[in-house]
Amino acid sequence: MWSFAPSRKPRSGCRVGSGGSISVLQIEQISLDNSKDWDAYVHGHPTASPYHLMAWGQAVQRAYGHEAVYLAAKEKGQICGVLPLVSMRVPLLGAQFCSLPFCDLGGVLADSDAARQALITRAGELMAARGIRHTALRHSERETQPDAAAGSKVRMLLPLQSSADEQFQQFKSKLRSQVRKAGKNGVAFTEGSTPARRQQFYQVMQVNMHQLGSPVHSRRWFDAVLDAYGDQARLGLVEFEGQTVGGAIILLCGATVTVPWASTLPQFNRLSPNMLLYWGLLSLAANSGYKTFDFGRSTVGEGTYRFKKQWGAEPVPLQWEQLTADGLAPIPGSEGGGMRDKVATAWQKLPPAVVNWLGPILRRYISL
């Protein structure tokens, strides 16, 4: 398998244990340099994501300067729940908490309803103390839902076989042919995280995000993520005739491999580099003993959903909520169109030099 400020004064609460005994829950703010127990809890939790690991907050602070506030529920000195928060102060809009920014998942992990509620209550207290009006909690359902409604937001999960060979045989013949086609076309998969390879990946991201009409993250952000996760991150690339034509970052947590970013240059689509890119990542994951491959967020029925579905991935609904002074409420799904499409079109028309300079300045304030 792949290798991969001091705690604040605790807040207390009580819960009734088995047999009617009363145990005390304490809520502590954990320093980002005290990750051992936090990360051990996250790795062992069945619904955890790599974004819950303390490395995500470390990367956010290092790259963008947003404050990470990590809350842990403890019972008898042992962590029984966590809630990672990031305070984002957006110009003209003020501060907000997000759990978690720049990814699909976050929110509470807990062993009990009492621990979950205690963490949410403490988040509400921090909001009141800081004058923050809302907190975004990006939760996920636990089970796959094959009949998820069209237009809904889901993450796409694929159960992995015990080896790459077994995984390959699970695919339909058309998919296997597409993967082989990339190799026959001269596309090759490689992995590694040298400065040169990071820059090659970033250049692909710059081109693709411009074409999509969206600001790109800073190079500093991707460096911060790869550095913070260390052996729990991998950078995969696909190359053609000496040129990098695609790349992806994967993060490791527990028995799951997650893809937060993947991109290929569209002018090389005829060579099927995206098929070889994902197959390279899946091969690494299966051969290393991981059990689940998380393709990331998609909208049911759209192109990225169909692409991930062909690999055998099934949808798991995302359950994003907003915490305000009135309590928790679902965050309604936002569709494209209107002003968003106009902004994207205008962004696509800007020169590369402008978007590559301005994009990272804006991106730090966009939580998705």
C-alpha positions in Angstrom: 0.0 0.0 0.0 1.2 3.5 -0.7 3.0 5.3 2.1 1.7 8.1 2.6 -2.2 27.6 17.9 -2.3 25.3 20.9 -5.6 23.5 21.7 -8.1 26.0 23.1 -9.9 25.6 26.4 -12.4 22.8 25.9 -16.2 23.2 25.9 -18.2 20.5 27.7 -21.5 18.8 27.1 -23.1 15.6 28.4 -24.6 12.5 26.8 -26.4 9.5 28.3 -24.4 6.3 27.7 -25.6 2.7 27.9 -27.2 1.7 31.2 -28.1 5.3 31.9 -24.6 6.5 32.7 -23.6 10.1 31.9 -20.4 10.8 30.0 -18.9 14.2 29.3 -18.2 15.4 25.8 -15.6 18.1 25.4 -15.2 20.3 22.3 -11.6 21.5 21.7 -10.1 23.5 19.0 -7.1 21.6 17.7 -3.9 23.2 16.4 -2.9 22.4 12.9 0.5 21.2 14.0 -1.1 18.6 16.2 -2.5 16.3 13.5 -1.6 12.8 14.8 -4.8 12.0 16.7 -7.1 14.0 14.4 -5.8 12.2 11.3 -5.9 8.8 12.9 -9.6 9.4 13.7 -10.3 10.5 10.1 -8.5 7.5 8.5 -10.6 5.2 10.7 -14.0 6.8 10.1 -16.2 5.0 7.5 -17.5 8.2 5.8 -14.3 10.3 5.9 -12.7 12.0 2.9 -9.1 13.1 2.4 -10.3 16.6 2.8 -11.1 15.9 6.5 -7.4 15.3 7.1 -5.6 18.2 8.7 -3.4 18.6 5.6 -6.3 20.3 3.7 -6.5 23.1 6.3 -2.7 23.4 6.3 -2.7 23.8 2.6 -5.5 26.4 2.7 -3.7 28.5 5.3 -0.3 28.2 3.5 -1.5 29.0 0.0 -4.4 31.5 0.6 -4.1 32.7 4.2 -7.6 31.6 5.2 -7.9 30.7 8.9 -8.5 27.0 9.6 -10.5 26.2 12.7 -10.5 22.5 13.6 -13.0 21.4 16.2 -12.8 17.9 17.9 -15.3 16.3 20.2 -13.6 14.2 22.9 -15.0 11.7 25.3 -12.7 10.4 28.1 -9.8 12.0 26.2 -10.4 10.2 22.9 -11.7 11.9 19.8 -15.2 10.9 18.9 -16.0 13.5 16.3 -14.5 16.2 14.2 -15.6 19.3 12.3 -13.0 21.1 10.2 -13.9 24.7 9.4 -12.2 27.4 7.3 -13.0 31.1 7.8 -13.1 32.8 4.4 -13.2 36.6 4.5 -14.5 37.7 1.1 -14.1 41.3 0.0 -17.5 43.2 0.2 -19.2 40.0 1.5 -17.6 39.6 4.9 -16.6 36.4 6.6 -18.1 32.9 6.3 -17.2 29.5 7.6 -17.0 26.7 5.0 -16.5 23.0 5.6 -14.7 22.7 3.4 -13.7 25.1 0.6 -12.2 24.1 -2.8 -13.6 20.6 -2.6 -16.9 18.6 -2.6 -16.9 17.3 1.0 -16.4 18.3 4.6 -18.7 18.7 7.5 -19.0 16.6 10.6 -17.6 13.1 11.2 -18.9 11.7 14.5 -19.4 8.5 16.4 -22.8 9.6 17.8 -25.6 12.1 17.3 -24.5 13.7 20.6 -21.0 14.4 19.3 -22.4 15.6 16.0 -24.8 18.0 17.7 -22.1 19.3 20.1 -19.8 20.1 17.2 -22.5 22.0 15.3 -23.5 23.8 18.5 -20.0 24.9 19.0 -19.7 26.1 15.4 -22.8 28.2 16.0 -21.2 29.7 19.1 -18.1 30.7 17.1 -20.3 32.2 14.4 -22.1 34.4 16.9 -18.8 35.4 18.5 -17.3 36.4 15.2 -20.3 37.9 13.6 -20.5 35.2 10.9 -24.0 34.7 9.4 -23.7 31.3 7.9 -21.5 28.1 7.6 -21.6 25.8 4.7 -21.4 22.1 5.6 -20.7 19.8 2.7 -21.9 16.4 3.8 -22.6 13.3 1.7 -25.1 10.5 1.9 -23.6 7.1 2.9 -25.1 4.8 0.3 -25.1 4.8 -3.5 -28.4 5.8 -5.2 -28.5 4.5 -8.8 -31.7 6.3 -9.4 -30.5 9.8 -8.3 -32.6 12.5 -9.9 -31.4 14.2 -13.0 -29.7 17.5 -12.3 -28.8 16.5 -8.7 -25.2 16.8 -7.4 -23.5 13.5 -6.5 -20.1 12.0 -6.0 -19.2 9.0 -8.1 -17.8 5.9 -6.3 -16.3 2.8 -7.8 -15.6 -0.4 -5.8 -12.1 -1.6 -6.6 -11.0 -5.1 -7.3 -7.9 -6.6 -5.6 -5.6 -6.0 -8.6 -5.4 -3.9 -11.8 -5.9 -7.1 -13.9 -9.1 -8.0 -12.1 -10.3 -4.4 -12.4 -9.6 -4.2 -16.1 -11.7 -7.4 -16.7 -14.6 -5.8 -15.0 -14.9 -3.1 -17.7 -17.0 -3.5 -20.8 -15.1 -4.3 -24.0 -15.7 -0.8 -25.4 -14.0 0.8 -22.4 -11.1 -1.6 -22.5 -10.7 -0.8 -26.2 -10.6 3.0 -25.5 -7.9 2.5 -22.8 -5.8 0.3 -25.2 -6.3 2.9 -28.0 -4.5 5.6 -26.0 -1.5 3.3 -25.6 -1.5 2.4 -29.3 -1.7 6.1 -30.1 1.6 6.7 -28.3 0.2 8.2 -25.1 2.0 7.1 -21.9 1.1 7.4 -18.2 3.7 8.4 -15.6 3.5 9.6 -12.0 5.7 11.7 -9.8 5.8 15.0 -8.1 9.0 16.8 -9.1 8.9 20.6 -9.6 9.0 20.1 -13.4 6.0 17.7 -13.4 4.0 20.0 -11.1 4.6 22.8 -13.6 3.5 20.6 -16.5 0.3 19.7 -14.7 -0.3 23.3 -13.8 0.1 24.5 -17.4 -2.6 21.9 -18.5 -4.9 23.3 -15.7 -4.3 26.9 -16.8 -5.4 26.1 -20.4 -8.4 24.0 -19.5 -9.8 26.4 -16.9 -9.5 29.3 -19.3 -11.4 27.3 -21.9 -14.1 26.5 -19.3 -14.4 30.1 -18.4 -13.3 29.7 -14.8 -10.5 31.2 -12.7 -7.6 28.8 -12.1 -6.1 28.1 -8.7 -2.6 29.4 -8.0 0.4 27.2 -8.6 1.1 27.8 -4.9 -2.2 26.1 -4.0 -1.3 22.9 -5.8 2.2 22.9 -4.3 0.7 23.4 -0.8 -1.7 20.5 -1.3 1.0 18.1 -2.5 3.5 19.2 0.2 0.9 19.0 3.0 -0.3 15.5 2.0 3.1 14.1 1.2 2.9 10.4 0.7 -0.9 10.6 0.9 -1.0 12.4 -2.5 0.0 11.4 -6.0 0.4 13.3 -9.2 -0.3 11.4 -12.4 0.5 12.6 -15.9 -0.1 11.5 -19.5 2.4 12.4 -22.2 2.4 12.3 -26.0 5.6 12.8 -28.0 7.3 14.4 -25.1 4.5 16.8 -24.2 2.3 16.6 -21.1 -1.3 16.4 -22.4 -3.1 15.7 -19.1 -2.7 15.3 -15.4 -4.5 14.5 -12.2 -3.9 14.7 -8.4 -5.2 11.9 -6.2 -5.5 12.0 -2.4 -5.5 9.0 -0.1 -7.6 8.4 3.0 -8.4 5.2 4.7 -9.3 2.7 2.0 -10.4 5.4 -0.5 -8.6 7.1 -3.3 -10.1 10.5 -4.4 -9.6 12.7 -7.5 -10.0 16.4 -6.7 -8.5 17.5 -10.0 -8.1 15.9 -13.4 -7.6 17.6 -16.8 -6.5 16.9 -20.3 -5.8 19.2 -23.3 -8.9 19.0 -25.6 -6.9 19.2 -28.8 -5.5 15.8 -28.0 -8.9 14.2 -27.2 -8.7 12.1 -30.4 -5.8 10.1 -28.7 -8.0 9.2 -25.7 -5.5 10.6 -23.1 -8.2 10.9 -20.5 -8.9 7.2 -20.7 -5.3 6.3 -20.0 -5.0 8.9 -17.3 -7.9 7.5 -15.3 -6.8 3.9 -16.0 -3.3 4.7 -14.7 -4.8 6.1 -11.5 -7.2 3.1 -11.1 -4.4 0.7 -11.6 -2.3 2.3 -8.9 -5.2 2.3 -6.5 -6.2 -1.3 -7.1 -2.7 -2.7 -7.0 -2.1 -0.8 -3.7 -5.0 -2.4 -1.9 -7.5 0.5 -1.9 -11.2 -0.5 -1.9 -12.9 2.6 -3.3 -12.2 5.1 -6.0 -14.0 8.4 -5.7 -14.2 10.2 -9.1 -15.5 13.4 -7.5 -18.5 15.5 -8.0 -20.8 15.4 -11.0 -24.3 16.6 -12.0 -26.5 13.6 -12.8 -27.1 13.3 -16.6 -24.3 15.6 -17.7 -21.1 14.7 -19.6 -18.8 14.2 -16.6 -21.4 12.0 -15.0 -21.7 9.8 -18.0 -17.9 9.6 -18.3 -17.5 8.4 -14.7 -20.5 6.1 -15.0 -18.9 4.2 -17.9 -16.1 3.0 -15.5 -18.8 1.4 -13.3 -19.0 4.3 -10.7 -22.3 4.7 -8.9 -23.8 8.0 -7.6 -23.9 9.0 -3.9 -25.9 12.1 -3.3 -24.2 15.1 -1.8 -26.1 16.7 1.1 -24.9 20.3 1.4 -26.3 22.3 4.3 -26.1 25.8 5.6 -25.9 26.6 9.3 -27.4 29.9 10.4 -28.8 31.3 13.6 -32.1 29.6 12.6 -30.5 26.2 12.4 -29.5 23.8 9.5 -31.2 24.0 6.1 -30.3 22.4 2.8 -28.4 24.5 0.3 -30.4 24.6 -2.9 -28.6 23.3 -6.0 -27.5 26.1 -8.3 -27.9 25.6 -12.1 -25.9 27.3 -14.8 -27.3 30.0 -17.0 -27.9 33.7 -16.7 -25.2 35.8 -15.2 -22.9 32.8 -14.6 -22.8 31.9 -18.3 -22.2 35.5 -19.2 -19.2 35.8 -16.8 -17.8 32.5 -18.1 -18.1 33.6 -21.7 -16.4 36.9 -20.9 -13.6 35.1 -19.1 -13.0 32.8 -22.1 -12.4 35.9 -24.3 -9.7 37.4 -22.1 -6.0 36.9 -23.1 -4.2 34.0 -21.4 -1.7 36.3 -19.7 -4.6 38.2 -18.1 -6.5 35.2 -16.8 -3.3 33.4 -15.6 -2.5 36.5 -13.5 -6.0 37.5 -12.3 -7.4 34.0 -11.9 -5.5 32.9 -8.8 -6.3 36.3 -7.2 -10.0 35.7 -7.6 -9.9 31.9 -7.0 -8.9 32.2 -3.4 -12.3 33.7 -2.6 -14.4 31.1 -4.6 -15.2 28.2 -2.2 -15.9 25.6 -4.9 
